[in-house]
């Protein structure tokens, strides 16, 4: 007996995703749409937030199987994003992104003022504070370490460490890390004003010395040798970061440098963002732990900013008022956004102030600092 038009429509609807859509999935679809709006409408870290948001959307549409592994004893392959996610799971994408970041980074301000390294280290305070609080809230040491690294303000490092220590927390940690990185212009200024005086914010700093080409070539080699000998577990991140920088500074492999900082990093960003977002399925994301992670991430960012500022104030005193404490807040790893915030706040206090290049020293030091912090945590709590 042939089916009527009505029967056909009812059969299609009963077998469609609409028939099995849960309220949890509806909530996650709404979250995905909100993130898409923030990426496009508000331009909050759009290069990563947009693919992450769309990955969340794809993961919560029923029956797509886009993140499904292949079934045992079956020739049917797994979903597309399941295979692309292997680059996250194996730590490949974060390391390749560090290669591109290295090719785009100028370590000159850090070389010109090596004391910036201390500001980058002080800005890891949030990692320690968030780790302690997370442990007190009942998270395991591995989970607490993964949550704490959000304070480093370095998305690839947070993803790299979390896939090694607590992969079940990856969706919440990745979304929290990149969301707060995008919100740095809103999070940092109130803390900067609270912990510094107007007189300190008005301080004009002397022009940095010129850094030679030889210094810029030697720097990534020396940092790689020292850091990897000290913390072998950080070799994938530091190694790729410094290789990319050596491409840039050597001046003899322009094609490789241009590829690393353009085509390669763009392709990897698409794969990384989309697959990380696709891990945020409703059943694993909508849990009380997620809200705790988001709150702890904000705490980590705030304390990291405060750590850099407080050391900046100390260095201001020790230098006889020659260092503006605002550059300490740039010690978080969000390059170059945190340095720009230091510049903006300095100009508000003193219109003739120009802190950007001075703040870039702590800013790039923060990239190294967050990778080192991840290496320490991996050495302590890794399997």
C-alpha positions in Angstrom: 0.0 0.0 0.0 1.5 3.3 -1.0 2.0 6.0 1.6 0.0 9.2 1.5 1.7 12.6 1.4 0.9 13.1 5.0 2.4 9.7 6.0 5.5 10.6 4.1 5.9 13.9 5.8 5.3 12.3 9.2 7.9 9.6 8.5 10.5 12.2 7.5 9.8 14.3 10.6 9.9 11.2 12.9 13.3 10.2 11.5 14.7 13.8 11.5 16.8 15.5 14.2 13.7 17.5 15.3 12.2 14.3 16.8 15.0 13.7 19.1 16.2 17.2 19.9 16.6 17.6 23.7 16.4 20.8 25.8 20.1 20.4 26.5 20.9 20.4 22.8 18.7 23.5 22.3 20.6 25.3 25.1 24.0 24.4 23.4 22.7 25.6 20.0 21.7 28.9 21.6 25.2 29.1 23.2 26.8 28.5 19.8 24.7 31.2 18.3 25.7 33.6 21.1 29.4 32.8 20.5 28.9 33.4 16.7 27.3 36.8 17.5 30.2 37.7 19.8 32.7 36.7 17.2 31.1 38.5 14.3 29.1 41.3 16.0 31.6 42.2 18.7 34.8 40.9 17.1 35.8 39.0 20.2 38.8 36.9 19.1 36.9 36.0 15.9 39.7 33.9 14.3 39.2 31.2 16.9 35.9 32.0 18.5 34.0 31.7 15.2 35.2 28.1 14.3 34.8 27.1 17.9 31.2 28.3 17.9 30.4 26.5 14.7 32.0 23.4 16.0 29.7 23.6 19.1 26.7 24.0 16.7 27.6 21.0 14.6 28.2 18.8 17.7 24.7 19.4 19.1 22.7 18.8 16.0 21.3 15.2 16.3 22.3 12.4 14.0 25.2 14.1 12.3 27.7 11.7 13.7 30.3 14.3 12.9 32.4 13.5 16.0 31.5 9.8 16.1 34.4 7.3 16.2 34.3 4.3 13.8 32.3 1.4 15.1 34.1 -1.8 16.2 33.9 -4.7 13.7 32.5 -2.3 11.0 33.9 -0.8 7.8 32.0 2.4 8.3 34.3 5.3 9.0 33.9 7.8 11.8 32.8 11.3 11.4 34.9 14.0 9.7 35.7 16.0 12.8 36.6 12.8 14.7 39.6 12.4 12.4 40.5 16.1 12.4 40.4 16.1 16.2 43.3 13.7 16.3 45.5 16.7 15.7 44.3 18.2 19.0 44.4 14.9 20.9 48.0 14.2 19.8 49.1 17.8 20.5 49.9 18.6 16.8 47.7 21.6 16.3 48.8 23.7 19.3 52.5 23.1 18.4 51.9 24.2 14.8 50.1 27.3 16.0 53.2 28.1 18.1 55.3 27.7 15.0 53.1 30.4 13.3 53.2 32.6 16.5 57.0 32.4 16.6 57.2 33.5 12.9 55.0 36.6 13.8 56.7 37.5 17.1 59.5 40.1 17.5 61.5 39.2 20.7 63.5 42.5 20.3 61.7 44.3 23.2 62.4 41.3 25.5 66.0 41.1 24.4 66.4 44.9 24.9 65.0 44.7 28.5 65.6 41.1 29.8 64.0 42.1 33.1 60.7 41.7 31.2 61.1 38.0 31.7 60.3 38.5 35.4 57.1 40.3 34.6 56.1 37.4 32.3 56.8 35.0 35.1 54.9 37.1 37.7 51.9 37.2 35.4 51.6 33.4 35.9 50.4 34.0 39.4 46.8 33.3 38.3 47.9 29.8 37.3 48.9 29.0 40.8 46.0 30.7 42.5 43.4 29.0 40.3 45.2 25.6 40.8 44.9 26.0 44.6 41.2 27.0 44.5 40.3 24.3 42.0 41.9 21.7 44.2 40.0 23.0 47.2 36.8 22.7 45.2 37.4 19.0 44.6 39.0 18.9 41.2 41.8 16.4 40.8 45.4 17.7 40.5 45.4 17.0 36.8 42.0 18.9 36.3 43.2 21.7 38.6 46.4 22.1 36.6 44.4 22.3 33.3 42.0 24.9 34.8 44.9 26.9 36.3 46.7 27.3 32.9 43.8 29.4 31.7 45.5 32.2 33.7 48.4 32.1 31.2 46.1 33.7 28.7 47.4 31.3 26.0 44.7 29.3 24.2 47.0 26.8 22.4 49.0 26.1 25.6 45.7 25.6 27.6 44.5 23.1 24.9 47.8 21.3 24.8 48.0 20.8 28.5 44.4 19.9 28.9 44.5 17.2 26.2 47.4 15.7 28.2 46.0 15.9 31.7 42.2 16.3 31.6 40.7 15.9 28.1 37.2 15.6 29.5 37.4 19.3 30.5 38.7 20.5 27.1 35.5 22.1 25.8 34.9 24.2 28.9 38.6 25.2 29.3 39.0 26.1 25.6 35.9 28.2 25.5 36.7 29.9 28.8 40.3 30.6 27.7 39.5 32.2 24.4 36.5 34.0 25.7 38.5 35.7 28.4 41.4 36.4 26.0 38.9 38.3 23.9 37.6 40.1 27.0 41.0 41.3 28.1 40.2 45.0 27.2 37.3 44.8 29.6 38.9 42.6 32.4 42.3 44.3 32.8 41.6 48.1 33.0 39.7 48.0 36.3 42.4 45.9 37.9 45.1 48.2 36.5 43.4 51.3 37.9 42.9 49.6 41.3 46.5 48.5 41.8 48.3 51.6 40.4 48.3 55.3 41.1 47.7 58.0 38.5 51.3 59.1 39.1 52.6 55.6 38.3 50.4 55.4 35.2 51.8 58.7 33.9 55.4 57.5 33.9 57.1 57.9 30.5 59.7 55.2 29.8 63.0 55.7 28.0 63.3 54.4 24.4 64.5 50.8 24.2 68.0 50.2 22.8 68.4 48.8 19.3 68.7 45.1 19.2 71.2 43.6 16.7 70.3 40.9 14.1 72.8 38.5 15.7 71.1 38.8 19.1 67.7 38.1 17.5 69.2 35.0 15.7 70.9 33.7 18.8 68.0 34.2 21.2 65.6 31.4 19.9 68.5 29.0 19.8 69.7 29.7 23.4 66.1 29.7 24.8 65.4 26.4 23.2 68.5 24.7 24.5 68.1 26.1 28.1 64.3 25.6 28.4 64.1 22.1 26.8 67.1 20.9 28.9 65.3 22.1 32.0 61.8 20.9 31.0 61.9 18.3 28.2 58.1 18.0 28.3 57.8 21.6 26.9 59.8 20.8 23.8 56.8 20.7 21.3 55.6 24.2 22.3 58.9 26.0 22.9 60.7 24.2 20.1 58.0 25.2 17.5 57.8 28.7 18.9 61.5 29.3 18.6 61.8 27.5 15.2 59.2 29.9 13.8 61.0 32.8 15.2 64.3 31.6 13.8 62.6 31.4 10.4 61.6 35.0 10.7 64.9 36.4 12.1 67.3 34.4 10.0 66.2 36.2 6.8 67.2 33.2 4.6 63.9 31.3 4.6 61.3 33.9 3.8 59.0 31.4 2.1 58.9 29.2 5.2 58.4 32.2 7.5 55.5 33.5 5.3 53.9 30.0 5.2 54.2 29.5 8.9 52.6 32.9 9.8 49.9 32.9 7.1 48.8 29.8 5.3 49.8 27.1 7.8 48.5 28.9 11.0 45.2 29.8 9.2 44.5 26.2 8.2 45.5 24.8 11.6 43.3 27.4 13.3 40.3 26.3 11.4 40.9 22.6 12.3 41.7 23.4 15.9 38.8 25.7 16.6 36.2 23.6 14.9 37.2 20.3 16.5 37.6 21.8 20.0 34.2 23.3 19.7 32.8 20.0 18.5 33.8 18.4 21.8 31.2 20.6 23.6 28.3 18.1 23.3 25.4 18.9 25.6 25.8 15.8 27.7 29.4 16.7 28.6 29.3 20.5 28.7 26.1 21.2 30.7 27.4 20.3 34.1 28.0 22.2 37.3 31.8 21.8 36.8 31.6 23.9 33.6 30.3 26.9 35.6 33.1 26.4 38.2 35.7 26.3 35.4 34.4 29.5 33.8 34.5 31.3 37.3 38.0 29.9 38.0 39.1 31.0 34.6 38.1 34.6 35.3 39.8 34.3 38.7 43.0 33.1 37.0 43.0 36.0 34.6 42.5 38.6 37.3 45.3 37.2 39.5 47.7 36.9 36.5 47.0 40.6 35.7 47.5 41.5 39.3 50.8 39.5 39.6 52.3 41.4 36.7 51.2 44.7 38.0 52.5 44.2 41.5 55.9 43.2 40.3 55.8 46.2 37.9 55.2 48.4 40.9 58.2 46.9 42.7 60.4 47.3 39.6 59.2 50.9 39.4 60.4 51.6 42.9 63.7 49.7 42.3 64.4 51.7 39.1 63.7 55.0 40.7 60.5 55.6 38.9 61.7 54.7 35.4 59.4 51.7 34.8 55.7 52.2 34.4 53.9 49.4 36.3 51.2 49.2 33.6 53.5 47.1 31.4 53.4 44.4 34.0 49.8 43.6 33.1 51.0 42.7 29.6 52.9 39.8 31.1 49.9 37.6 30.3 50.4 35.7 27.0 47.7 37.4 24.9 49.9 38.9 22.2 49.5 41.7 21.3 46.2 42.5 22.9 47.5 42.8 26.4 50.3 45.1 25.3 47.7 47.3 23.6 45.7 47.6 26.7 48.8 48.8 28.6 49.3 51.4 25.8 45.7 52.6 26.0 45.6 52.9 29.8 49.0 54.7 29.7 47.7 57.2 27.1 44.6 57.9 29.2 46.8 58.9 32.2 49.4 60.8 30.0 48.4 61.6 26.4 52.1 61.8 25.4 52.8 58.3 26.8 53.9 55.5 24.4 54.1 52.2 26.2 53.4 49.7 23.4 56.9 48.6 22.6 57.8 48.5 26.3 54.8 46.3 27.0 55.6 44.0 24.2 58.7 42.7 26.2 56.5 41.3 29.1 53.9 40.3 26.5 56.2 37.9 24.6 57.8 36.9 27.8 54.3 35.7 28.9 54.2 33.4 25.9 57.4 31.7 27.1 56.2 31.9 30.7 52.9 30.1 30.0 54.6 27.4 28.0 57.1 26.9 30.8 54.2 26.8 33.4 52.5 24.1 31.3 55.8 22.2 31.2 56.1 22.3 35.0 52.5 21.2 35.5 53.0 18.4 32.9 56.2 17.2 34.6 54.4 17.2 38.0 51.1 15.6 37.1 51.6 13.9 33.7 51.5 10.2 33.4 
